[in-house]
Amino acid sequence: SNKGATPMQLMLISLAGCSTIDIVHILRKGRYEITSYASEVIATRREEMPRIFNKITLLITLETDAPDEVLNRAIVLTKTKYCSAFAVLEASCPVVISVNRKT
């Protein structure tokens, strides 16, 4: 009865939510406008048990007036300082953040 997310899907949802909160907070603190923001997580898992993640890619699509260097700094701070979900998942597999800026 597929009525909800699996525990592994919830981990990925946590990554998307945690990183979104951090990036948006950092940009807003700098008084930059965020017109749109969406994130998608793509992950692969091992075939053998335990079926842990072996790679995670977080795709962020956003429209903001923040300069590239400010956005890049927000992402670095999210990855290295603020996002606990990122730290937990990155301890077991590579986690990549890819940004697509809308114009």
N, C-alpha and C positions, 0 to 999 in steps of 0.2 A: 504494500500500500504506500506508494511514493507520495506521501503527504508532508513534504517539507524537505529542508536541506539535510544532507548527511553531515556528520561531524567534520569530515574533511572539507566539505564545501563551506561550512561555517568558519573554519580557519581562514579560508581565502576571503570570505566576506569580511572577516575581522581585519584582515590586511587592507582591503580596499577602504573600509570605514575609518580605520585608524590613520592611514596616510592622508585620506581626504581631509579629515578634521585638522591635522597638523599643517598641511600645505595651505589650506584656506585660511587658517588662523594666522600663519606667518605673513601671507600676502595682505590680508586685511589689516594686520598690525602695521604694515608698511603703507597703509592707506591706498592700496591698489584695488581696483575694481575687478571683480570676477563676474563676467556676464554669463558664462556657462561652464559647467564642470561635469565630466562623466568619467567613470573608471570601469575597467573590465579586467578581470584576472584570467589568465590562461596558465594552466599548470599541467605538467606531466607527472606520472607516478610510476614507480617501479612495478614490474610484473610480479616479482616474488614478494612473499610476505616478510615483514610487514610492508604494505604498499604505501610507503612514504613518498612524499614529493621528491622528484629529482631535479626539477626546474620550475620556477614560477616567474611569469612575466606580468607586471602590472602596467596596463595601457591606460594612460591618462589623456583625455581630450578636453582641452579647455580654451576659453577665450578670456583674456585678461589684458590689462594695460601695463602689467608689470614687465620691465625689460627682461631679456633672456637671462642676464647674470643674476637678477633677483630671483627669478623662478628656479634657476639651477641651484642657487644657494638654499632656497626653501626645500628643494628635493634632497639635497645633501644633509641638511639638518634633520629632515624627516627620517632618512635612512640611518644616520649615525647617532642621533641624540634623542629624538622624541617618540618615534613610533615603536612601541614595545612589541607589537605583532610582527613588525618587520624584523626586529632583532631575534625573536624566537624562531621564526621561519628560516631566516638566513643562517642560523646556527646549524641547520641540517641540509640546506641546499642553496644553490645560487638563486637570488631574487633580483630581477632586473626591472627597472622602471623606465618605460618608454613614454615620451611626451609628444603629443601632436597638438600644435597650437592652431586654433581656428582663427581665421582672419575676417 
